Amino acid sequence: MSERTEREAEDWVQQQRAPFPTACYLCGGHNVTLRFPERRAADGERRFYSCTSFGHGQHPPIWRCRGCGLLFQWPMPAGADLLEAYGAVVDPLYVDERDNRYLTFRRVLDELGPPCARRLLDVGAYCGYFVDVARQAGFRAEGAELSAWAVAQARDLGLTMHNQTVAERAAAGDRYDVVTMWDVVEHLEDPRTELEAAFRLLAPGGQLHLATIDAGSGVARALGRRWPWLMDMHLYYFDRPTITRLLEQAGFEVDRIGHYTHVVSAGYLLRKVGAAVPGAGRVAEALRRVVPDRWRVPVNLGDNMHVVAHRPG
């Protein structure tokens, strides 16, 4: 980490005691403005941390750095509270969507190149479905996950799982050829530090693959405060320039950025639409009566990106 970045990290920790942000996490600039005021449903429960959360549109104030464009929520939850919350997650609906999760991960597997018995770590592996897909393809695949429930689900599949943060995994001294982080980086209190740990986990020349929502996408800009991914559990909202800048700060070189497609059931998608789009609940419920719940639907609105980077050799 550079001296400049160390100073910015110290400033960031200190300002978390302030009622509003005074500097940007990413660039250290002080031109920060409120972008989206806090939103809550009348009966809204704060803090939704399961992968299948329906807490769309409920969030603390979200701020924007006018210098680099980063969006982030404030106040930021304490790191210890986040670890505790994610460690306690139980998400049976994710298991119900298991077949579609496998399809999602099989679609992205070709982007990783030939397995060749390469060693892979999936960070934020949840129930281990990507680990299983990668293992079946020929990778020596392992997962790291905070949720004790999810780790148990994965171990029931016979998978190697570490109930650890990526920093704890890096401290163990292991090295991998590929690290994946699917829909993880936007949930991290200090994503730069976690990506630096991912960098240490990789052998020189090793690849990092991550997916995250794209706040600079056309649909995100068009929907504004109605963009459904504005949620409690998303602490940062990156676009292509800001995720590139973050990865470079952590030592990576970015190779390419593309789109990421999720496969979900029609029933799950309609429930999401009902929760995410004000006034659409009745329409979504009516459609659920005539559309088979198990129909498989690929979802790609251009607001999920797949970033490929590497550790220089």
N, C-alpha and C positions, 0 to 999 in steps of 0.2 A: 504494500500500500504506500502511495506517495505521501510526502509530508503534507501537501495540500489536502489530500483526502483524509488524512488522520485528523487534521484540524477541523475539517468540516464534520467529521464523525463526532468529535468532542462537542462541537457547537450544537449538533443535533440532539445529543443526549441532554445537554443543559437546557435547551429550549423546550423540551417535553414537559417541563414544569410550568410553562407559560400558558395562558388561556387561549392564545392563538399563535400560529407559527410566525417566526421572524426570519427564517431562512429556508431555502430549498435543500432537501436531502441530497439531491443529485448534483447540483452545480454550486451550491452554497450561496446563490444569489439572494438578495433581500427584497426583490420586487415580487411579492407573493400576494395574491388576491383571492377572495372567496369566489368560487365558481358555482357551486351548488349548495344552497343552504340545507340544513338538516331536514330530513323527511321521515315521518313516522305515520304508520296507520294508527287509527284511533285505538285499536286493541293490539298494537304492534309489540312484539317481544324483541328486545334488543339482543344482538349478538347471535347470529346464525352461523354455525361453523361446520355443519355437515356438508358433504359434497353435493347432496341433492337438496340443499336449502331452497325454500320458497320465499325467502325474505327479500325479494326483488323490490327495488325502489325505496328500501328503508336503510338509512345510513346517517352517520354523523355529518357535519359540514365537510365538504370536499373543496380543497384549495388548489389553485393553479399557480405555478411559477411562470411569470411572464418572460423570464430569461430563456429557459430550456423547454418549457411546455409541460413539465411533469405535473400530473394530478395526484393528490394524496389526501387521505382523510385526516382530520384533526378535530378533536384530540386523538392521539394515537394510543391504543391500548398498551399496557405494560407487557413487556416480553414474557415475564413469568406467568401472567394471567393467560396469555395466548397459549403457552405451552400446556398449561393446565386444561384449558378449554379443548384444545385439539386432542390431548391425551384422553379426554373423557368422551369423545365422539362415539356414538353408536348410530348406524345408518342402514337399517334393513332395506330401505327402498333402493339403495345402491346395489344390494344383492339381487333384488328383483329384476334389475336392469342388467344383470351379469352378461347375458348373451350379446347385448348391444355394446357393452363395454369391450368385450372381446373383439367384436367387429371393428369398433373404432381403432383399437390398438393394432389390429392386423393391417388396417389400411395405412397406418403410418410406419409400419415396420420396415418397408422397403427403403425408406429414407435413411435408414441407419447403415446401409451397405451390408455386405456379406457378413454373416456371423463369425465364421472361421474360429469358433470357440473363444471369441473375444470375451473379456470379462466386463459385465455391465452392472451398474447400480442405478436403480430407479428410486429417486428421492421423492418422498410423499407418495409412496406406492399404494397406500390405502389397503384394499383387500388383496393386492398382489396380482391383479389380472394382467397388467402389462408384463410383470415379471414372468408370469406363466407363459404368455404369448412368446416372449423373447426366449425363454428356455426351450420351448417347443421348436423354435426356429434354429436353435443351435448355439445361442449365446450361453455363457456361464453367468446366469442372471441372479441378482440378489435385490432386495428392497430395503429401504429405510423408511420408517413410518412412526408417527407419534401415537396414534390411536391404539390403545391396547386391544380394543375390540377388533379393529381391522387387522392387526398383526396376528391375532388368533385365527381369524378367517383365512389369512394367507398361509399360515403354518398348517392349517387343516388340509391345504392343497399340496403339502409337502415342500413348500418353498422356503428358501433361506431368507429370513427377515430379521432386520435389526430395529429394535424399538429405540431409535436414536435420532437426534438431529443430524443434519449433514456435517456440522462442525464436530460433533462427537464421533461420527464415522471417520472423519479426516484425522482426528487425533489418534485413532487406532493404528494408523500407519499403512492401511491397505491402499492399493492402487488399482485403477480400473482403466479400461480402454474407452468406455462410453459411459457417460452419466446422462440420465434423462430426468426432466422435471416437468411433468405434464400438469398444467394448471396449478402451479405451486408458488411462483415468485411473487405474484400479486398479494399473497397472504402473509408474507414475511415482514416482521417489524423492521428488520435490518437486512434487506436483500443483498446489499453489497458484501457484507461479511459472510453470508451464506454462500454466495457465488465464489468468493475467495476460497472458502472451504472446498467447494466443488472443484475449483481449479487445482487445489492441492491433491485432491483425490485422483485426478487424471494423470496418466502417464504422458510425457511429452508427445505431442501430436494427437492426443486423445480428443474425442469429440464430446461436446455438450449439445443436447437437444432439449429445447424447452418450448412449451406452448403457454401462451398467456393471451388475455383479451387485449384488443387493439383500440385504445381510446382515440386514435387518429383515423380510424376507418370511416368510410362514408356514412354507414348506418349509425355509428356513435355520434358523429357530428350532426346528422339529420335529426336524431331523436333527442339530443341534448339531455335535459334532466329526466326524460322518459326512457333513456337507455336502460334496459333491464339489468345490466351488470353493475349498476351503481348499488352496492350492497355493503352491509356491515362488515362482511368477512374479507372484502377487497380493500386492502390498505393503500395500495398504489395502483395507478392506472397508467400504463406505458403505451407509447406509440413506437413506431419503428426507430426514429432518431433517439428517443430516450432509452429504449432497451439496449440499443447499440452502445450508447454512451456508458450505461451501467456495466455492461459486459466488458467493455474496454477498460473501465476503471478496475475491474476485478482481474485483469490480465489476459482476457480472451481476445481473439480475433474473430470477428463475425464473418461467416462465409456466405450465408444467404438467409432470406426471410421469405416465407411463403404463407399459405393459408392452412388452417387446421380444421378438419371436419369431424364433428361428433355424430354418431349414429344413436338414435334413441327410439323408443317405442312411441307410437302415435298417442297412446293414452298419457304417457309421461309428458310428451311435448304439449299436449292440450292443457294439462294441469299447470305446466310452466307458463303457458300463454295466459291462462286465467289469473295466475298470481302476478304476472309481470305487467300486463296491459290493463290499465284502468278501464272498467266498463266492459271488458271482454269476457268476464267470467261466465255470464249466461250463455253467450254464443259458444264458448269452448265446451261448456257442459252439454249443450245441445248436440254438438258435433260428436262428443264422446258416446252418445247413445247410438250413433249410426256408423261411426268409424271403428273398426276392430282395434282394440287396445294394443294388440301385439304387432300391428303393422310396423315395419321398420322404416324410419325416416332419416336420411342424411341431412344434417343441419350445418349449413355454411353460409352465413350472411356477410362474410368478409371481415367480421370483427373478432376473429380468433386467429392469431398468427403462430406459425411454427418457425422458431429461430434455431439456426444451426451455427455453432461456433466451435473453435478448437483452441487447445492449449498449444502455443507455438513450440515446435520441437527444438 
